[in-house]
């Protein structure tokens, strides 16, 4: 199994190091890491220095300058460098989120049945809240038509081939990117697993 981590950032210089530290601190390291920037020119150069400190390469989003465009830039880099194989998995992290140290290790250990999609509960933690978001036991495309049951980029682990079959991320959308994407993913009838661990 190859795990590729995509971190999308946009002018959050104060948060990016925390996200990158959570990736570099994984007990099961990702096989590849791509950091994709939608930031201004000045911040992009500052981000390059931050990424270099962690040994990660930074890419500029030259597609649509939005979240979906940055994710698709990451997907392009995966395909260019690694090709399209059954054992490649895509895991993304927003620059304002973190993964707990054993997240990737627990995901890999749980993938005993070669799942297409693995999701995990996540903790919304800030100065004003500390709320564990628990995913429903069963999921379908309909769950995303009426809202989001709690799946986003930072708590999703998906086989690259399923991501590509679903059509990647719609760059025409400036919001609800995750919801739109998961409608198309669940239309593929993926073999999926919900974990009770948290990101």
C-alpha positions as CSV (number, residue, x, y, z in Angstrom):
1,X,0.0,0.0,0.0
2,X,1.2,3.5,-0.9
3,X,-0.2,6.4,1.0
4,X,0.0,9.9,-0.6
5,X,-0.8,12.9,1.5
6,X,-2.0,16.1,-0.1
7,X,-1.9,19.3,2.0
8,X,-3.8,22.3,0.5
9,X,-2.9,25.7,1.9
10,X,-4.0,29.3,1.2
11,X,-2.4,32.2,2.9
12,X,-2.3,30.5,6.4
13,X,1.3,30.9,7.3
14,X,0.6,30.6,11.0
15,X,-1.3,27.3,10.6
16,X,0.7,25.5,7.9
17,X,3.6,24.4,10.1
18,X,1.2,22.8,12.5
19,X,-0.4,20.7,9.7
20,X,2.9,19.8,8.2
21,X,4.3,18.7,11.6
22,X,1.3,16.4,12.1
23,X,2.1,14.7,8.8
24,X,5.9,14.5,9.4
25,X,5.2,13.1,12.9
26,X,3.1,10.2,11.7
27,X,4.2,6.8,13.1
28,X,3.5,5.4,9.7
29,X,5.0,7.9,7.3
30,X,3.2,8.7,4.1
31,X,5.1,7.4,1.0
32,X,4.6,10.7,-0.8
33,X,3.7,14.2,0.4
34,X,2.6,17.0,-1.9
35,X,1.8,20.5,-0.5
36,X,-0.3,22.6,-2.9
37,X,-0.5,26.4,-2.5
38,X,-3.3,28.8,-3.6
39,X,-1.5,31.6,-1.8
40,X,-0.3,35.0,-3.0
41,X,3.2,35.3,-4.5
42,X,4.8,36.6,-1.3
43,X,3.3,33.9,0.9
44,X,4.1,31.2,-1.7
45,X,7.8,32.0,-1.2
46,X,7.4,31.9,2.6
47,X,5.6,28.6,2.3
48,X,8.5,27.2,0.3
49,X,10.8,27.8,3.2
50,X,8.4,26.3,5.7
51,X,8.0,23.1,3.5
52,X,11.7,22.8,3.1
53,X,12.1,22.6,6.8
54,X,9.9,19.5,6.8
55,X,11.5,18.1,3.7
56,X,8.2,18.5,1.7
57,X,7.9,19.9,-1.9
58,X,5.6,22.7,-2.5
59,X,3.5,23.0,-5.7
60,X,1.7,26.1,-7.1
61,X,-1.9,25.5,-8.1
62,X,-1.9,26.4,-11.8
63,X,-5.5,25.1,-12.3
64,X,-8.5,26.9,-11.0
65,X,-7.5,29.0,-8.0
66,X,-9.7,27.3,-5.5
67,X,-9.7,24.3,-3.2
68,X,-10.8,21.8,-6.0
69,X,-8.2,23.1,-8.3
70,X,-5.5,22.6,-5.7
71,X,-6.7,19.1,-5.0
72,X,-6.7,18.2,-8.7
73,X,-3.1,19.7,-8.9
74,X,-2.2,17.1,-6.3
75,X,-3.9,14.3,-8.2
76,X,-2.0,15.3,-11.3
77,X,1.3,15.1,-9.5
78,X,0.4,11.7,-8.1
79,X,-0.4,10.3,-11.6
80,X,2.7,11.9,-13.1
81,X,5.1,10.5,-10.5
82,X,3.4,7.3,-9.4
83,X,1.0,6.3,-12.3
84,X,-2.3,4.7,-11.6
85,X,-2.1,1.5,-9.5
86,X,-4.5,-0.4,-7.3
87,X,-2.3,0.1,-4.2
88,X,-2.2,4.0,-4.3
89,X,-4.3,5.8,-1.8
90,X,-5.1,9.5,-1.5
91,X,-5.3,11.2,1.8
92,X,-5.7,15.0,2.1
93,X,-5.3,17.4,4.9
94,X,-6.5,21.0,5.2
95,X,-3.9,23.5,6.4
96,X,-6.1,24.3,9.5
97,X,-6.4,20.6,10.5
98,X,-4.0,18.1,12.0
99,X,-3.7,14.3,12.1
100,X,-3.1,12.5,15.4
101,X,0.3,10.7,15.3
102,X,-1.1,7.1,14.7
103,X,-3.7,8.1,12.2
104,X,-2.1,6.6,9.0
105,X,-0.8,3.6,11.0
106,X,-4.4,2.8,12.2
107,X,-5.8,3.4,8.7
108,X,-3.4,1.0,7.1
109,X,-3.9,-1.6,9.9
110,X,-7.7,-1.4,9.3
111,X,-7.4,-1.9,5.6
112,X,-7.3,-5.7,5.8
113,X,-10.1,-6.1,3.2
114,X,-8.6,-3.8,0.6
115,X,-11.2,-1.1,1.0
116,X,-11.8,1.6,-1.6
117,X,-12.7,4.2,1.0
118,X,-12.0,4.6,4.7
119,X,-13.4,7.3,6.8
120,X,-12.8,8.2,10.5
121,X,-14.5,10.3,13.1
122,X,-12.9,13.7,13.7
123,X,-12.6,16.1,16.6
124,X,-13.6,19.7,16.1
125,X,-11.3,21.5,18.6
126,X,-10.8,25.2,19.1
127,X,-10.8,27.8,21.8
128,X,-14.6,27.7,21.8
129,X,-15.5,24.0,21.1
130,X,-14.3,20.4,21.7
131,X,-16.7,18.2,19.8
132,X,-16.2,14.7,18.5
133,X,-18.0,14.4,15.2
134,X,-19.2,10.8,14.8
135,X,-20.0,9.4,11.4
136,X,-23.1,7.4,10.7
137,X,-22.7,3.6,10.4
138,X,-24.0,3.5,6.8
139,X,-23.4,6.0,4.0
140,X,-24.8,6.5,0.6
141,X,-24.8,9.2,-2.1
142,X,-28.2,10.5,-0.7
143,X,-26.5,11.5,2.6
144,X,-24.6,14.1,0.7
145,X,-27.5,15.5,-1.3
146,X,-29.2,16.8,1.9
147,X,-26.1,17.8,3.9
148,X,-22.8,16.4,4.9
149,X,-22.8,13.6,7.4
150,X,-19.3,14.5,8.6
151,X,-16.9,13.6,5.8
152,X,-14.3,16.0,4.6
153,X,-10.8,16.0,3.1
154,X,-9.0,15.6,6.4
155,X,-10.8,12.4,7.5
156,X,-10.9,10.6,4.2
157,X,-8.7,7.9,2.8
158,X,-9.5,6.8,-0.8
159,X,-8.1,4.6,-3.5
160,X,-6.8,6.7,-6.3
161,X,-8.6,4.7,-9.0
162,X,-12.0,5.3,-7.3
163,X,-11.2,9.0,-7.0
164,X,-10.4,9.2,-10.7
165,X,-13.5,7.1,-11.7
166,X,-15.6,9.6,-9.7
167,X,-14.2,12.4,-11.8
168,X,-11.9,14.1,-9.2
169,X,-12.9,17.5,-7.8
170,X,-15.3,19.9,-9.6
171,X,-13.3,23.1,-10.1
172,X,-16.5,25.0,-11.0
173,X,-17.6,24.8,-7.4
174,X,-16.3,27.3,-4.8
175,X,-18.2,25.6,-2.0
176,X,-19.6,22.1,-1.2
177,X,-16.7,20.5,-3.0
178,X,-16.6,17.6,-0.6
179,X,-20.3,17.0,-0.8
180,X,-20.3,17.0,-4.6
181,X,-17.3,14.7,-4.7
182,X,-18.7,12.1,-2.4
183,X,-22.0,12.0,-4.2
184,X,-20.0,10.8,-7.2
185,X,-17.8,8.5,-5.2
186,X,-20.8,6.7,-3.6
187,X,-22.4,6.3,-7.1
188,X,-19.4,4.0,-7.8
189,X,-20.6,1.8,-4.9
190,X,-17.2,1.7,-3.2
191,X,-16.2,-0.9,-0.6
192,X,-15.8,1.3,2.4
193,X,-15.2,1.2,6.1
194,X,-16.0,3.7,8.9
195,X,-13.5,3.8,11.7
196,X,-14.2,4.9,15.2
197,X,-10.8,6.4,15.6
198,X,-10.5,10.1,15.2
199,X,-8.2,12.2,13.1
